Amino acid sequence: MKFSHKAYLKPLAHAAKYPTGPVNGVFLAETNSTHLVVDAVPLFHFWGTLTPMLEVAMTQVDLYCKANGLRIIGYYEASERLEDVALSLAGQKIASQIHHVNPEAFAVVIKNQNINSDDVAFLPYQLKDGQWRVIKEAFSDMNAEFSLENSSSPTEVAKALRGGLSEKLADFDNHLENIKEDWLINKAVV
């Protein structure tokens, strides 16, 4: 999977906006593309577990995707704990549901300590032998399976986040509080 700048930016902005709680969202790809992740949609910052609102949010994302030639290709999450890079049980279940529809689906855990650095902050997981496993050497020259479309994305995103860009991001929780929040596209962020 190759991540566009926008697909790299939004999850990190989401995690930076809510550093004291878990956040999650989904990655989108064009319907006909198998290797380019073009966007991300932030879902929650209040809930780290499975809730009925997850089904509502995923239905809305699915409708958005169908109207725009996109599909859900992956899942992301960040823990409220700085060094926690394990895919949560809820994350495994959500990613497994996405994988059920899309066999090339993956999950990403955000490495919180890398959000404001020049290092890639994504730790990808793939379903292998019935378990979600970390992809070692991801985003390195040795592994082309996971890469960034723009190699300068980590530096550019860190600079934007230090400039306060994350405050403009809205997720589905924000939308539930104020229906005018642009959680699906986040034009103010990109």
C-alpha positions in Angstrom: 0.0 0.0 0.0 1.2 3.5 -0.9 -0.3 6.3 1.2 -1.0 9.7 -0.3 -0.1 12.8 1.7 -3.7 13.3 2.7 -4.1 9.7 3.9 -0.9 10.2 6.1 -1.9 13.7 7.4 -5.5 13.1 8.6 -4.8 10.2 11.1 -1.8 12.0 12.6 -3.9 15.2 12.9 -6.6 13.2 14.6 -4.2 11.7 17.1 -2.5 15.0 17.7 -5.9 16.7 18.4 -6.8 14.1 21.0 -3.6 13.0 22.7 -5.2 11.9 25.9 -7.7 9.4 24.5 -7.8 6.7 21.8 -8.7 7.7 18.3 -9.7 5.7 15.3 -10.8 6.0 11.6 -10.7 4.3 8.3 -8.6 4.5 5.1 -10.1 4.9 1.7 -8.9 3.9 -1.8 -10.4 4.4 -5.2 -12.7 1.6 -6.3 -10.4 0.5 -9.1 -7.1 1.0 -7.2 -5.5 -1.8 -5.3 -2.3 -0.1 -4.0 -3.0 3.6 -3.4 -4.6 4.8 -0.2 -6.0 8.2 -1.2 -7.8 9.4 2.0 -8.6 8.8 5.6 -11.8 9.5 7.6 -11.5 10.1 11.3 -14.2 8.4 13.3 -14.0 8.6 17.1 -12.1 10.2 20.0 -14.6 9.4 22.8 -15.0 5.7 22.3 -12.3 3.1 22.0 -14.7 0.2 22.0 -17.4 -1.2 19.7 -20.6 0.9 19.9 -23.8 1.2 17.9 -22.5 4.6 16.7 -19.6 2.7 14.9 -22.2 1.1 12.7 -23.9 4.4 12.0 -20.5 6.0 11.1 -19.4 3.1 8.9 -22.7 3.2 7.0 -22.2 6.9 6.3 -18.6 6.4 5.2 -19.8 3.5 3.0 -22.5 5.8 1.4 -19.9 8.5 0.9 -17.5 6.0 -0.8 -20.2 4.7 -3.1 -21.1 8.3 -4.2 -17.4 9.1 -4.8 -15.9 6.0 -6.4 -14.1 5.0 -3.2 -14.0 2.0 -0.9 -12.9 1.4 2.7 -9.4 -0.3 2.5 -8.1 -0.1 6.0 -8.5 0.9 9.7 -6.3 3.1 11.9 -6.1 3.8 15.6 -3.9 5.5 18.1 -3.8 4.7 21.8 -3.9 7.3 24.6 -0.6 5.7 25.9 2.5 7.1 24.3 4.4 3.9 23.6 1.4 1.5 23.0 1.7 0.2 19.4 -0.5 -2.9 19.8 -3.6 -3.2 17.7 -6.5 -3.2 20.3 -9.0 -6.0 20.5 -11.7 -3.6 19.2 -9.4 -2.5 16.4 -8.8 -6.2 15.4 -12.6 -6.7 15.2 -13.2 -3.6 13.1 -10.2 -4.4 10.8 -11.4 -8.0 10.5 -14.8 -6.8 9.3 -13.2 -4.6 6.7 -11.0 -7.5 5.7 -14.1 -9.7 5.3 -15.3 -7.2 2.6 -11.8 -6.4 1.2 -9.2 -9.2 1.4 -6.3 -6.7 0.9 -7.4 -4.7 4.0 -4.9 -3.7 6.6 -4.7 -1.9 9.9 -2.4 0.8 11.1 -1.4 1.8 14.7 -0.1 5.3 15.0 3.2 5.5 16.8 2.5 8.5 19.0 6.2 9.2 19.7 6.7 9.8 16.0 3.8 12.1 15.3 5.9 15.3 15.5 9.0 13.8 14.0 10.6 13.2 10.6 10.1 9.4 11.2 7.0 7.6 9.7 4.4 7.3 12.5 2.5 4.4 10.9 2.9 0.8 12.1 0.9 -1.5 9.7 -0.7 -4.8 10.5 -2.0 -7.4 8.1 -4.2 -10.5 8.7 -2.0 -13.6 8.4 -3.0 -17.1 9.5 -6.0 -15.7 11.3 -4.1 -13.1 13.4 -3.2 -9.4 12.9 0.5 -9.2 12.6 2.9 -6.3 12.5 4.6 -5.8 9.1 8.3 -5.5 10.0 10.5 -3.2 7.9 7.4 -1.3 6.7 8.1 2.1 5.1 11.7 1.2 4.6 13.6 0.6 1.4 13.6 -3.1 2.2 9.8 -3.3 2.1 7.9 -1.7 -0.7 4.6 -3.2 0.5 3.9 -0.2 2.6 5.3 3.2 1.5 4.5 6.9 1.3 3.7 8.5 -2.0 5.5 11.6 -0.8 8.7 10.8 1.1 8.7 14.2 2.7 5.2 13.7 4.3 6.4 13.0 7.8 8.4 16.3 7.9 5.6 18.3 6.3 2.9 16.8 8.6 5.0 17.4 11.7 5.5 21.1 10.7 1.8 21.5 10.0 0.8 19.9 13.3 3.2 22.2 15.2 1.4 25.0 13.5 -1.9 24.0 14.9 -3.5 22.2 11.9 -4.9 19.5 14.1 -7.4 21.9 15.7 -9.2 22.2 12.3 -9.9 18.4 12.0 -13.3 17.0 12.7 -14.3 13.4 13.4 -17.6 11.7 13.6 -17.8 12.4 17.4 -17.5 16.2 16.5 -20.2 15.8 13.9 -22.6 14.3 16.5 -22.0 17.4 18.6 -22.4 19.8 15.7 -23.8 18.5 12.4 -22.1 21.2 10.5 -18.7 19.6 11.1 -17.0 18.4 7.9 -15.9 15.0 9.2 -15.9 13.1 5.9 -13.8 15.4 3.9 -12.1 17.8 6.3 -11.5 20.5 3.7 -10.0 22.8 6.3 -7.3 20.3 7.0 -6.4 19.5 3.4 
